[in-house]
Amino acid sequence: MAVLLTVLAGGSWLSLDFSLARVPAFTDYAGRPNESGGTNWLLVGSDSREGLSAEQERQLNTGDEADAGGARTDTIMLLHIPSGHTPPSLVSLPRDSLVPINGHGENKLNAAYGLGGPTLLSRTVQETTGLHIDHYLEIGFGGFAGMVDAVGGVPVCLVERVHDPKINLDLAPGCRELDGADALGYMRTRAFPHGDLERVEHQRAFLSALIEKCTSRTILLNPVKLVPLAQRTLGTTTFTDGDHLQHVIQLALALRYAGGGGLMTRTVPVSGSSEVPGVGSVLLWDNEKAPELFAALRYD
C-alpha cells in the first residue's frame, strides 16, 4: 500500500509539473548580473486574453488586443524572497518608467514586453536594476479574475470614487469585496490624479489583500475553495522554462508568510516625469535612491 501511495503521489506531482505553462523568459548574455542573496521573481500581469471566450471578454471589459496596440504588461513587479528570516519585499516597477531597452534605445518599460516578450522584458529589468532574476510568473486577464472569484472576492476600502468609462469601471467610496471583473478593472485603471504612480500603489495593496485571502485558514483548510484556486492559478499562469512545481510551492510558502502583513511593499523611487518625443509621458527613476534600493535587495 505504501508503495502504491508513493507511486500515485509521484504521478500526481509529475502530472502537475508537466502541466505548467512555460516560456523561455531568460537568456544568458554578456554582463548578465550574477546570482546574489535570496531569490528574485519577476511578476507580470499581462493583457493576454488567451482562453477567454467572446462572452468572457465582454464580461471582463477587456477590449480588443489589436485596439490596444498588441500585447502589453499592465503590472510589473519584483518579488525578493530573502534567504534569512526577514520579510519578502515587493517592488513595483511602473510600466511608464523610461529605461534603455537592448537594441531599441530608450522607451517605456512595458514596451520591452511588446518588442520582445518575456525574454526582452526580463533582460531589461535585470539590466536596469542590476539584479539577477531567478524566476518568472505571468498571469493574464482571465487568470487574475479567476483567482479573485475562486476565493470569493477580495476586500478593498476606497477613499474616493474610481470611475473609468473606458473599461466600464465605476466604484463608489467605501469598503466592499471586489469580484473578479471589478478587481481586474481596479488593477488596470489609471483614472487617478497621479496616474501610473498611484495605480501601482493600488496594485500592491490589492495584491497584498489577495495574498492574505489566499493564505487564510478559511481557504487553506477548505478543499472546496483551495482546489479550484490551485487549478485556476496553475492553469492560467505562465512560468519560465526552468521553473518547476517545487519553485511554485516555494513561492506559495513565501507568500503565505507575507499574507500575515509581513510583506514589505514599495515603488522604485522616482524623481519626476518628462515628455519624450515618440515615446510620450514617462517616469524617471531617482539616480541615487533607486540604485540604493536595488543594492539592498542584491545583498539580501
N, C-alpha and C positions, 0 to 999 in steps of 0.2 A: 504493500500500500504506500509506504514512504517513497519507494522508487517511482511509483505511478504519479504521486502528487508532485514529486520533483520534476518529472518529465512534463506534466501538464503546466506547471508554473513556468518552466523554462520555455515551453512552446508559446505560452501567452506573452512572455517577455519578448521573445523574438518576433512574434507577430506584431506587437505594438511598435517595437523598434523599426521593423520593416515598413510599417505604415506611415511613419513620419515623412512629411513632405520636405524635401531638401533642395537647396540651390547652391551653386558654388559662390558663396558670399565673400570668400577671401582668396587672395593670390599673393604669392611672395614677390617682392620687388626690392631693388636696391634701396637701402635706407629704411626699410620697414622697422618700426620700433620693436625692441626686444621685449620678451615677456618680463613682467615685473611682479610686485607683490599683489596677492589677491587675484580675483577673476573679473574680467570685464565683459559684459554683454552689451551688444548694440540692439536696442529695442526700436522697432519701426512699425508705425501704423500707416499702412498704405491705403490708397483709394481703390484697391482691387475689388472688382465686383464678381470675381470668379465664384461659380457655384450658386449665384443668385438668379432666381427666375425674374422675368419681367415684372411680375406682381410684387415680389420681394423688393426689387429695386424701387418700385413706386412707394411701397410702404415705408422704406427707409430713406426716401427722398435723396437717393444717391446721385441723381442726374446721370448724364451720359459721359463716359470716359473720353470720347472723342471731343466733346464740347469743352472738357476740362483741359484739353491740350496734351493728352497722353497720360501715362502712369505717373503718379506723384506720391509724395510722402507728406502727410499732414502732421505726423508726430515722429520726432527723432529724439531718443533719449539714450543716455549711457547709464547702465546699472553697474556699480562697482561693489563686488562682494569681497570684503576683507578676508585675509587668511586667519586673522585673530578673532577676537570676540567683540569688536566694535561693530556698530550697526552698518548695514549697507547704505550706499549713497546713490540717489537717483538724480541725475543731472540732465536738465532739458537743454537741447541744442536747437534754438529757434530756426525754423525752416528758412527764414529770410536772412540768416547770417551770411555776410559776404565772406567767401572763402576761396582760396585757389583750388581749382579742380584740374587734376592732371590731364594735360592735353587739350584743355578747354578754357584756359585763362581763369579769371575771377568771375564768380557767379554766386547765386544763392545756393545754400547748402542743399536744398531739396532738388536742385537742378541736376546734381550728381546722379540721383536715382533715375531721373528721366533720361539722362545721357548714357548711362552705363549700368543701370540696375544695381542690385545689392553689392556687386564687386567694386564698382567705382564709388559708391556711397561709403562703403566700409573703408576703402583706401583714403578717401577724402577726410573722413573722421579721424583716422589714425594719423594722417599727416598734419592735420591742424591741431590735434590735441597732444600728439607725442605719445599716445597710449597704445599699447598692443591690445587689439580686440580679440578675445578668445572665442566668443560665441555670438550667434546671430539669431534673432527672433523677429519674424514679421507676421502681422495679422491684418487682414483686410476688413472691409465694412461688415460683411456678414458674420465673420468670426467674432468680432468685438461685440456686436449687438447680441449675438447668440450667447456669449458668456454672461452678459448682464441679465438676459432673460432667464438663463439657467439657474442663477442664484436668486431669482425673484425680485430683481431691481436693486438699485444702489442709492442710498440716501445722499442728498445734497441740500445745502441751505443757501439760497440766493438772496443777496442784499438788495438787488435791483432787478428789474425785468431784463430778460435776454430775448431779443427779437431779431430774427434773421429771416426775412421773407425769401431769400434765395434758396434756402433749404427747408422752408416751411416750419421754422422753429419759433415758438412763442411760449416762453416760460415766465410765469408770474413770480414775484418775490415770495420768499417763504421757504419752508422746509418740505421736502417731498422725496419719494423714491422714483427715480427715473427708470423707465423701461428701456429696452434695447434701442428702439428708434430714437427716443429723445436723448438718450445718453450719447448715441453716435453723433447727433446734431450738436450737442453741447461740446463734444470733443473737437468737432470740426470748425465751429463758427469762430470768426474773428470780429464779430459785431460787439467789440468792446472799445472803450475810449483809447486804450493803449495797444490795440491790435494784437499782433503776434506775441508780444511780451506778456500781455495779460492772459492770452489764450494758453500759453504753456504753463502758467501758474494754475489755471483751472484744470488743465490736463493732469498735472501731477497730483493735485488734490483729489481729483476723481479717481485716478489710478490707485492712490493710496486707499481710498474708501472701498474700491473694488477688491483690492488685495485683502483688506481687513474682512470683507464679507466672504470672500472665497475661502479664507483660512479660519473662519469662525467655527466653533464647535457645532453649530446648527447645520453647517454644510459638511464638514469633515466626518461627522458621526451619523450622517443621514445618506445612505446609499442612493435613495430616490433622487436626491439633489446632486450628490457627488459624482455619480456615474455619468449623467447627462452633461455635467460641467466638464468632466475629463474628456468625454467623447467630442464635445463641441470645440474644446480648446485644442486638442491634438489633431482633430480632423480639419481645422481651418487655420492652422498655424504653420508657417514655413521656417525651417531651420537651415543652418549651413550643412554642407555635405560631410563635415567632420563631427557633427553633433549626433549623440545617441540618447537613448532613453535615460541613462544614468545622469546625463547632463541636465535633462529636463527635471528630473527628480531633485538634483542639487539646487536648481533654480527655485523649484517649488518650496524646498525646505528653507532657503534663504528668505523667500518672500513671506513664508509663514512667520518667521521671526519678525520680519518687518511689519506684518499686519497688526501687531500689537502696539503700533505707534512708534516703533523703533527705526523707521525708515527716515534717513536724513535726505531732504529734498532741496534742490536749489536750481537756479538758472545760471548758465555760464555768464559771468559778468560782462555787461555791455556798456560801452562808453557813449553811445549815441546812435543816430541814424543818418543816412545820406541818400541822395539820389544819384544813381549810376546810369549813364546813357546806355540804352539797350538792355538794361537789367531791371531797373525800377528802384523802388524804395527798399533799402537794405539796412540791416542792423550791423553795427561794428563792435567787435569784441574789444574789451579793455586790454590794452597791450601789457599791463602789469598784473592785474588781478586774475585774468583768465589763465595765463601760464602758471601762476601760483596755485590755483585750484587743481589744474591737471597734474602738477608736480606732486601735490599732496596725495592725489589718487595713485600716481605712479609708484610712490614709495609707501603705499598702503597705510 
